[in-house]
Amino acid sequence: MATTQAHLNESPNPPLLSHINAAELKPYLPALTVISFRGPGQAGGVSKALEPLVRQLETKINWLALSDIPGPAKAEAPSQAAMPRQVIASFNGFSYIKPSVPTNLFERHNQVVNSYLWPLLHGRTDLAQFNRESWQGFRQLNEIVANEALAASTQSFPTIAWIHDYQLALVAPHLSAEAGIIPCQFWHVPWPKPEQFAEAIVAEELVGALLSNHLLGFHTTEYATNFLNTVQVVIPQAEVDLLKMQVKYNGHLTNVVAMPLGLDFAYWERLSMANRPKAAAMNKKYRLANQVLLGVDRLDYAKGLLEKLAGLELFLHNNSQWHRRFHFVQIVQNPLTSDKALIEYQQQVEAKVKEINERYHLDDWEPIVWLNEHLDHSELAAWYLAADALVTTPVRDGLNLIAKEYVACRTDEQGAVILSKTAGCAAELSPGALLVDVDNPYQIAEAFAEALSMAAEEKRRRMIAMRHIIGWNQLHDWALAFLHQAVNLNSRT
């Protein structure tokens, strides 16, 4: 049977995430410039963690992003020949800046992001397509963003430049060369094992760029350790201290930390309470069986949908007594891009769903309810409440907030979580989740059976353990802890 693990080579409560009083930072935190590919123009996210800091610390915060800018000037991906630089001052306490980038440059950058870096960082080197011209565009876009960040910081020194994610992996070197700018970066996607990354044509350039940061954060100890081991292979002249998680290179010291992203726990609890009536109506609206297994995923090969469906198919084959007694509801969103590998994967998943429903349907019952649509947070909260179990089986992902959202919504202390061991949040949720090997359909099928037959008291025990962990590591604490670490490092230099 699928079982939990006390830990997966790391503590679910890293010591860096001890609760910090925001007032402690106020005298020491310099100005802050947040640099991200996508902005905070949506509910939740890092902006929700930083807004309280604006009020409590009264520090200046600039936010640079290429899309999802909030307020009247909100825009998605650029569509003009060149985007004019937009500044929206004093909106929710931030100054938002949208750099100007020519569309053709943006397209070359996106080719690198979607067709090369995404598969490379998720261990799918067979799908990684490198194009030298596109990589040059990737470099140029990163340089433009860095220059905009420097322009925004000219009146505030020193400034912590907090860079987010892999789309802007080459920004830090341009910032570290400027006096008064302290680059720090959080890497929100996985970092693969050295043998999966070291042979990449851009390995040395990308790793060297990340070592320009004062502080470099990952969601899990595994990813942080993979990065440090990669440094040893790709840049042998660098001095790597695995115990202290530090790297000395070109006279610069980079501190590496593992800090899983927190969740706005209270926000999801409020959504849960507000959407109970909607959740209660789900069964009638969709003519659902007594029990519901739920999946919420983007149609991406990293999310493990085919592996999940293989486990479901095996469960249906071996457990005819469960036919008609449950539904598997799969909520999906289309791929973010038209990358060929993602489109082909979407077609494979949809064909498999059709095959399973045709093979196992009985009268008006089909095991899979397929919903290809974008749901807002209120609708998601209703589904989280309606589902007896959440099934999240990524092959590899940075963290996976879906599982955390489900746990936060279960104020009734019911529900079960089936989670692959390769999910970024597996270590945190291991005290309560049913952990499975994503490439083992027998384990997934057994976890389905265990979740559907689990007693209420056992669900409560497991859910309380997970809710304790999620409630302890909240989004605001995550942001505050990272900035606290950055300030401490700056004060030592």
Secondary structure as a PSIPRED ss2 file (coil, helix, strand):
# PSIPRED VFORMAT (PSIPRED V4.0)

   1 M C   1.000  0.000  0.000
   2 A C   1.000  0.000  0.000
   3 T E   0.000  0.000  1.000
   4 T C   1.000  0.000  0.000
   5 Q C   1.000  0.000  0.000
   6 A C   1.000  0.000  0.000
   7 H C   1.000  0.000  0.000
   8 L C   1.000  0.000  0.000
   9 N C   1.000  0.000  0.000
  10 E C   1.000  0.000  0.000
  11 S C   1.000  0.000  0.000
  12 P C   1.000  0.000  0.000
  13 N C   1.000  0.000  0.000
  14 P C   1.000  0.000  0.000
  15 P H   0.000  1.000  0.000
  16 L H   0.000  1.000  0.000
  17 L H   0.000  1.000  0.000
  18 S C   1.000  0.000  0.000
  19 H C   1.000  0.000  0.000
  20 I C   1.000  0.000  0.000
  21 N C   1.000  0.000  0.000
  22 A H   0.000  1.000  0.000
  23 A H   0.000  1.000  0.000
  24 E H   0.000  1.000  0.000
  25 L H   0.000  1.000  0.000
  26 K C   1.000  0.000  0.000
  27 P C   1.000  0.000  0.000
  28 Y C   1.000  0.000  0.000
  29 L C   1.000  0.000  0.000
  30 P C   1.000  0.000  0.000
  31 A E   0.000  0.000  1.000
  32 L E   0.000  0.000  1.000
  33 T E   0.000  0.000  1.000
  34 V E   0.000  0.000  1.000
  35 I E   0.000  0.000  1.000
  36 S E   0.000  0.000  1.000
  37 F C   1.000  0.000  0.000
  38 R E   0.000  0.000  1.000
  39 G C   1.000  0.000  0.000
  40 P C   1.000  0.000  0.000
  41 G C   1.000  0.000  0.000
  42 Q C   1.000  0.000  0.000
  43 A C   1.000  0.000  0.000
  44 G C   1.000  0.000  0.000
  45 G C   1.000  0.000  0.000
  46 V H   0.000  1.000  0.000
  47 S H   0.000  1.000  0.000
  48 K H   0.000  1.000  0.000
  49 A H   0.000  1.000  0.000
  50 L H   0.000  1.000  0.000
  51 E H   0.000  1.000  0.000
  52 P H   0.000  1.000  0.000
  53 L H   0.000  1.000  0.000
  54 V H   0.000  1.000  0.000
  55 R H   0.000  1.000  0.000
  56 Q H   0.000  1.000  0.000
  57 L H   0.000  1.000  0.000
  58 E C   1.000  0.000  0.000
  59 T C   1.000  0.000  0.000
  60 K C   1.000  0.000  0.000
  61 I E   0.000  0.000  1.000
  62 N E   0.000  0.000  1.000
  63 W E   0.000  0.000  1.000
  64 L E   0.000  0.000  1.000
  65 A C   1.000  0.000  0.000
  66 L C   1.000  0.000  0.000
  67 S E   0.000  0.000  1.000
  68 D C   1.000  0.000  0.000
  69 I C   1.000  0.000  0.000
  70 P C   1.000  0.000  0.000
  71 G C   1.000  0.000  0.000
  72 P C   1.000  0.000  0.000
  73 A C   1.000  0.000  0.000
  74 K C   1.000  0.000  0.000
  75 A C   1.000  0.000  0.000
  76 E C   1.000  0.000  0.000
  77 A C   1.000  0.000  0.000
  78 P C   1.000  0.000  0.000
  79 S C   1.000  0.000  0.000
  80 Q C   1.000  0.000  0.000
  81 A C   1.000  0.000  0.000
  82 A E   0.000  0.000  1.000
  83 M C   1.000  0.000  0.000
  84 P C   1.000  0.000  0.000
  85 R C   1.000  0.000  0.000
  86 Q E   0.000  0.000  1.000
  87 V E   0.000  0.000  1.000
  88 I E   0.000  0.000  1.000
  89 A E   0.000  0.000  1.000
  90 S E   0.000  0.000  1.000
  91 F E   0.000  0.000  1.000
  92 N C   1.000  0.000  0.000
  93 G C   1.000  0.000  0.000
  94 F E   0.000  0.000  1.000
  95 S E   0.000  0.000  1.000
  96 Y E   0.000  0.000  1.000
  97 I E   0.000  0.000  1.000
  98 K E   0.000  0.000  1.000
  99 P C   1.000  0.000  0.000
 100 S C   1.000  0.000  0.000
 101 V C   1.000  0.000  0.000
 102 P E   0.000  0.000  1.000
 103 T H   0.000  1.000  0.000
 104 N H   0.000  1.000  0.000
 105 L H   0.000  1.000  0.000
 106 F H   0.000  1.000  0.000
 107 E H   0.000  1.000  0.000
 108 R H   0.000  1.000  0.000
 109 H H   0.000  1.000  0.000
 110 N H   0.000  1.000  0.000
 111 Q H   0.000  1.000  0.000
 112 V H   0.000  1.000  0.000
 113 V H   0.000  1.000  0.000
 114 N H   0.000  1.000  0.000
 115 S H   0.000  1.000  0.000
 116 Y H   0.000  1.000  0.000
 117 L H   0.000  1.000  0.000
 118 W H   0.000  1.000  0.000
 119 P H   0.000  1.000  0.000
 120 L H   0.000  1.000  0.000
 121 L H   0.000  1.000  0.000
 122 H C   1.000  0.000  0.000
 123 G C   1.000  0.000  0.000
 124 R C   1.000  0.000  0.000
 125 T H   0.000  1.000  0.000
 126 D H   0.000  1.000  0.000
 127 L H   0.000  1.000  0.000
 128 A C   1.000  0.000  0.000
 129 Q C   1.000  0.000  0.000
 130 F C   1.000  0.000  0.000
 131 N C   1.000  0.000  0.000
 132 R H   0.000  1.000  0.000
 133 E H   0.000  1.000  0.000
 134 S H   0.000  1.000  0.000
 135 W H   0.000  1.000  0.000
 136 Q H   0.000  1.000  0.000
 137 G H   0.000  1.000  0.000
 138 F H   0.000  1.000  0.000
 139 R H   0.000  1.000  0.000
 140 Q H   0.000  1.000  0.000
 141 L H   0.000  1.000  0.000
 142 N H   0.000  1.000  0.000
 143 E H   0.000  1.000  0.000
 144 I H   0.000  1.000  0.000
 145 V H   0.000  1.000  0.000
 146 A H   0.000  1.000  0.000
 147 N H   0.000  1.000  0.000
 148 E H   0.000  1.000  0.000
 149 A H   0.000  1.000  0.000
 150 L H   0.000  1.000  0.000
 151 A H   0.000  1.000  0.000
 152 A H   0.000  1.000  0.000
 153 S C   1.000  0.000  0.000
 154 T C   1.000  0.000  0.000
 155 Q C   1.000  0.000  0.000
 156 S C   1.000  0.000  0.000
 157 F C   1.000  0.000  0.000
 158 P C   1.000  0.000  0.000
 159 T E   0.000  0.000  1.000
 160 I E   0.000  0.000  1.000
 161 A E   0.000  0.000  1.000
 162 W E   0.000  0.000  1.000
 163 I E   0.000  0.000  1.000
 164 H E   0.000  0.000  1.000
 165 D C   1.000  0.000  0.000
 166 Y H   0.000  1.000  0.000
 167 Q H   0.000  1.000  0.000
 168 L H   0.000  1.000  0.000
 169 A C   1.000  0.000  0.000
 170 L C   1.000  0.000  0.000
 171 V C   1.000  0.000  0.000
 172 A H   0.000  1.000  0.000
 173 P H   0.000  1.000  0.000
 174 H H   0.000  1.000  0.000
 175 L H   0.000  1.000  0.000
 176 S H   0.000  1.000  0.000
 177 A C   1.000  0.000  0.000
 178 E C   1.000  0.000  0.000
 179 A C   1.000  0.000  0.000
 180 G C   1.000  0.000  0.000
 181 I E   0.000  0.000  1.000
 182 I E   0.000  0.000  1.000
 183 P E   0.000  0.000  1.000
 184 C E   0.000  0.000  1.000
 185 Q E   0.000  0.000  1.000
 186 F E   0.000  0.000  1.000
 187 W E   0.000  0.000  1.000
 188 H C   1.000  0.000  0.000
 189 V C   1.000  0.000  0.000
 190 P C   1.000  0.000  0.000
 191 W C   1.000  0.000  0.000
 192 P C   1.000  0.000  0.000
 193 K C   1.000  0.000  0.000
 194 P H   0.000  1.000  0.000
 195 E H   0.000  1.000  0.000
 196 Q H   0.000  1.000  0.000
 197 F H   0.000  1.000  0.000
 198 A C   1.000  0.000  0.000
 199 E C   1.000  0.000  0.000
 200 A C   1.000  0.000  0.000
 201 I C   1.000  0.000  0.000
 202 V C   1.000  0.000  0.000
 203 A H   0.000  1.000  0.000
 204 E H   0.000  1.000  0.000
 205 E H   0.000  1.000  0.000
 206 L H   0.000  1.000  0.000
 207 V H   0.000  1.000  0.000
 208 G H   0.000  1.000  0.000
 209 A H   0.000  1.000  0.000
 210 L H   0.000  1.000  0.000
 211 L C   1.000  0.000  0.000
 212 S C   1.000  0.000  0.000
 213 N C   1.000  0.000  0.000
 214 H C   1.000  0.000  0.000
 215 L E   0.000  0.000  1.000
 216 L E   0.000  0.000  1.000
 217 G E   0.000  0.000  1.000
 218 F E   0.000  0.000  1.000
 219 H C   1.000  0.000  0.000
 220 T C   1.000  0.000  0.000
 221 T H   0.000  1.000  0.000
 222 E H   0.000  1.000  0.000
 223 Y H   0.000  1.000  0.000
 224 A H   0.000  1.000  0.000
 225 T H   0.000  1.000  0.000
 226 N H   0.000  1.000  0.000
 227 F H   0.000  1.000  0.000
 228 L H   0.000  1.000  0.000
 229 N H   0.000  1.000  0.000
 230 T H   0.000  1.000  0.000
 231 V H   0.000  1.000  0.000
 232 Q H   0.000  1.000  0.000
 233 V H   0.000  1.000  0.000
 234 V H   0.000  1.000  0.000
 235 I C   1.000  0.000  0.000
 236 P C   1.000  0.000  0.000
 237 Q C   1.000  0.000  0.000
 238 A C   1.000  0.000  0.000
 239 E E   0.000  0.000  1.000
 240 V E   0.000  0.000  1.000
 241 D E   0.000  0.000  1.000
 242 L C   1.000  0.000  0.000
 243 L C   1.000  0.000  0.000
 244 K C   1.000  0.000  0.000
 245 M C   1.000  0.000  0.000
 246 Q E   0.000  0.000  1.000
 247 V E   0.000  0.000  1.000
 248 K E   0.000  0.000  1.000
 249 Y E   0.000  0.000  1.000
 250 N C   1.000  0.000  0.000
 251 G C   1.000  0.000  0.000
 252 H E   0.000  0.000  1.000
 253 L E   0.000  0.000  1.000
 254 T E   0.000  0.000  1.000
 255 N E   0.000  0.000  1.000
 256 V E   0.000  0.000  1.000
 257 V E   0.000  0.000  1.000
 258 A E   0.000  0.000  1.000
 259 M C   1.000  0.000  0.000
 260 P C   1.000  0.000  0.000
 261 L C   1.000  0.000  0.000
 262 G C   1.000  0.000  0.000
 263 L E   0.000  0.000  1.000
 264 D C   1.000  0.000  0.000
 265 F H   0.000  1.000  0.000
 266 A H   0.000  1.000  0.000
 267 Y H   0.000  1.000  0.000
 268 W H   0.000  1.000  0.000
 269 E H   0.000  1.000  0.000
 270 R H   0.000  1.000  0.000
 271 L H   0.000  1.000  0.000
 272 S H   0.000  1.000  0.000
 273 M H   0.000  1.000  0.000
 274 A H   0.000  1.000  0.000
 275 N C   1.000  0.000  0.000
 276 R H   0.000  1.000  0.000
 277 P H   0.000  1.000  0.000
 278 K H   0.000  1.000  0.000
 279 A H   0.000  1.000  0.000
 280 A H   0.000  1.000  0.000
 281 A C   1.000  0.000  0.000
 282 M H   0.000  1.000  0.000
 283 N H   0.000  1.000  0.000
 284 K H   0.000  1.000  0.000
 285 K H   0.000  1.000  0.000
 286 Y H   0.000  1.000  0.000
 287 R C   1.000  0.000  0.000
 288 L C   1.000  0.000  0.000
 289 A C   1.000  0.000  0.000
 290 N C   1.000  0.000  0.000
 291 Q E   0.000  0.000  1.000
 292 V E   0.000  0.000  1.000
 293 L E   0.000  0.000  1.000
 294 L E   0.000  0.000  1.000
 295 G E   0.000  0.000  1.000
 296 V E   0.000  0.000  1.000
 297 D E   0.000  0.000  1.000
 298 R E   0.000  0.000  1.000
 299 L C   1.000  0.000  0.000
 300 D C   1.000  0.000  0.000
 301 Y H   0.000  1.000  0.000
 302 A H   0.000  1.000  0.000
 303 K H   0.000  1.000  0.000
 304 G C   1.000  0.000  0.000
 305 L H   0.000  1.000  0.000
 306 L H   0.000  1.000  0.000
 307 E H   0.000  1.000  0.000
 308 K H   0.000  1.000  0.000
 309 L H   0.000  1.000  0.000
 310 A H   0.000  1.000  0.000
 311 G H   0.000  1.000  0.000
 312 L H   0.000  1.000  0.000
 313 E H   0.000  1.000  0.000
 314 L H   0.000  1.000  0.000
 315 F H   0.000  1.000  0.000
 316 L H   0.000  1.000  0.000
 317 H H   0.000  1.000  0.000
 318 N H   0.000  1.000  0.000
 319 N C   1.000  0.000  0.000
 320 S H   0.000  1.000  0.000
 321 Q H   0.000  1.000  0.000
 322 W H   0.000  1.000  0.000
 323 H C   1.000  0.000  0.000
 324 R C   1.000  0.000  0.000
 325 R C   1.000  0.000  0.000
 326 F E   0.000  0.000  1.000
 327 H E   0.000  0.000  1.000
 328 F E   0.000  0.000  1.000
 329 V E   0.000  0.000  1.000
 330 Q E   0.000  0.000  1.000
 331 I E   0.000  0.000  1.000
 332 V E   0.000  0.000  1.000
 333 Q E   0.000  0.000  1.000
 334 N C   1.000  0.000  0.000
 335 P C   1.000  0.000  0.000
 336 L C   1.000  0.000  0.000
 337 T C   1.000  0.000  0.000
 338 S C   1.000  0.000  0.000
 339 D C   1.000  0.000  0.000
 340 K H   0.000  1.000  0.000
 341 A H   0.000  1.000  0.000
 342 L H   0.000  1.000  0.000
 343 I H   0.000  1.000  0.000
 344 E H   0.000  1.000  0.000
 345 Y H   0.000  1.000  0.000
 346 Q H   0.000  1.000  0.000
 347 Q H   0.000  1.000  0.000
 348 Q H   0.000  1.000  0.000
 349 V H   0.000  1.000  0.000
 350 E H   0.000  1.000  0.000
 351 A H   0.000  1.000  0.000
 352 K H   0.000  1.000  0.000
 353 V H   0.000  1.000  0.000
 354 K H   0.000  1.000  0.000
 355 E H   0.000  1.000  0.000
 356 I H   0.000  1.000  0.000
 357 N H   0.000  1.000  0.000
 358 E H   0.000  1.000  0.000
 359 R H   0.000  1.000  0.000
 360 Y H   0.000  1.000  0.000
 361 H C   1.000  0.000  0.000
 362 L E   0.000  0.000  1.000
 363 D C   1.000  0.000  0.000
 364 D C   1.000  0.000  0.000
 365 W E   0.000  0.000  1.000
 366 E C   1.000  0.000  0.000
 367 P C   1.000  0.000  0.000
 368 I E   0.000  0.000  1.000
 369 V E   0.000  0.000  1.000
 370 W E   0.000  0.000  1.000
 371 L E   0.000  0.000  1.000
 372 N E   0.000  0.000  1.000
 373 E C   1.000  0.000  0.000
 374 H C   1.000  0.000  0.000
 375 L C   1.000  0.000  0.000
 376 D C   1.000  0.000  0.000
 377 H H   0.000  1.000  0.000
 378 S H   0.000  1.000  0.000
 379 E H   0.000  1.000  0.000
 380 L H   0.000  1.000  0.000
 381 A H   0.000  1.000  0.000
 382 A H   0.000  1.000  0.000
 383 W H   0.000  1.000  0.000
 384 Y H   0.000  1.000  0.000
 385 L H   0.000  1.000  0.000
 386 A H   0.000  1.000  0.000
 387 A C   1.000  0.000  0.000
 388 D C   1.000  0.000  0.000
 389 A E   0.000  0.000  1.000
 390 L E   0.000  0.000  1.000
 391 V E   0.000  0.000  1.000
 392 T E   0.000  0.000  1.000
 393 T C   1.000  0.000  0.000
 394 P C   1.000  0.000  0.000
 395 V C   1.000  0.000  0.000
 396 R C   1.000  0.000  0.000
 397 D C   1.000  0.000  0.000
 398 G C   1.000  0.000  0.000
 399 L C   1.000  0.000  0.000
 400 N C   1.000  0.000  0.000
 401 L H   0.000  1.000  0.000
 402 I H   0.000  1.000  0.000
 403 A H   0.000  1.000  0.000
 404 K H   0.000  1.000  0.000
 405 E H   0.000  1.000  0.000
 406 Y H   0.000  1.000  0.000
 407 V H   0.000  1.000  0.000
 408 A H   0.000  1.000  0.000
 409 C H   0.000  1.000  0.000
 410 R C   1.000  0.000  0.000
 411 T C   1.000  0.000  0.000
 412 D C   1.000  0.000  0.000
 413 E C   1.000  0.000  0.000
 414 Q C   1.000  0.000  0.000
 415 G C   1.000  0.000  0.000
 416 A E   0.000  0.000  1.000
 417 V E   0.000  0.000  1.000
 418 I E   0.000  0.000  1.000
 419 L E   0.000  0.000  1.000
 420 S E   0.000  0.000  1.000
 421 K C   1.000  0.000  0.000
 422 T C   1.000  0.000  0.000
 423 A C   1.000  0.000  0.000
 424 G C   1.000  0.000  0.000
 425 C C   1.000  0.000  0.000
 426 A H   0.000  1.000  0.000
 427 A H   0.000  1.000  0.000
 428 E H   0.000  1.000  0.000
 429 L H   0.000  1.000  0.000
 430 S C   1.000  0.000  0.000
 431 P C   1.000  0.000  0.000
 432 G C   1.000  0.000  0.000
 433 A C   1.000  0.000  0.000
 434 L E   0.000  0.000  1.000
 435 L E   0.000  0.000  1.000
 436 V E   0.000  0.000  1.000
 437 D C   1.000  0.000  0.000
 438 V C   1.000  0.000  0.000
 439 D C   1.000  0.000  0.000
 440 N C   1.000  0.000  0.000
 441 P H   0.000  1.000  0.000
 442 Y H   0.000  1.000  0.000
 443 Q H   0.000  1.000  0.000
 444 I H   0.000  1.000  0.000
 445 A H   0.000  1.000  0.000
 446 E H   0.000  1.000  0.000
 447 A H   0.000  1.000  0.000
 448 F H   0.000  1.000  0.000
 449 A H   0.000  1.000  0.000
 450 E H   0.000  1.000  0.000
 451 A H   0.000  1.000  0.000
 452 L H   0.000  1.000  0.000
 453 S H   0.000  1.000  0.000
 454 M C   1.000  0.000  0.000
 455 A C   1.000  0.000  0.000
 456 A H   0.000  1.000  0.000
 457 E H   0.000  1.000  0.000
 458 E H   0.000  1.000  0.000
 459 K H   0.000  1.000  0.000
 460 R H   0.000  1.000  0.000
 461 R H   0.000  1.000  0.000
 462 R H   0.000  1.000  0.000
 463 M H   0.000  1.000  0.000
 464 I H   0.000  1.000  0.000
 465 A H   0.000  1.000  0.000
 466 M H   0.000  1.000  0.000
 467 R H   0.000  1.000  0.000
 468 H H   0.000  1.000  0.000
 469 I H   0.000  1.000  0.000
 470 I H   0.000  1.000  0.000
 471 G H   0.000  1.000  0.000
 472 W H   0.000  1.000  0.000
 473 N C   1.000  0.000  0.000
 474 Q E   0.000  0.000  1.000
 475 L H   0.000  1.000  0.000
 476 H H   0.000  1.000  0.000
 477 D H   0.000  1.000  0.000
 478 W H   0.000  1.000  0.000
 479 A H   0.000  1.000  0.000
 480 L H   0.000  1.000  0.000
 481 A H   0.000  1.000  0.000
 482 F H   0.000  1.000  0.000
 483 L H   0.000  1.000  0.000
 484 H H   0.000  1.000  0.000
 485 Q H   0.000  1.000  0.000
 486 A H   0.000  1.000  0.000
 487 V H   0.000  1.000  0.000
 488 N H   0.000  1.000  0.000
 489 L H   0.000  1.000  0.000
 490 N H   0.000  1.000  0.000
 491 S H   0.000  1.000  0.000
 492 R H   0.000  1.000  0.000
 493 T C   1.000  0.000  0.000
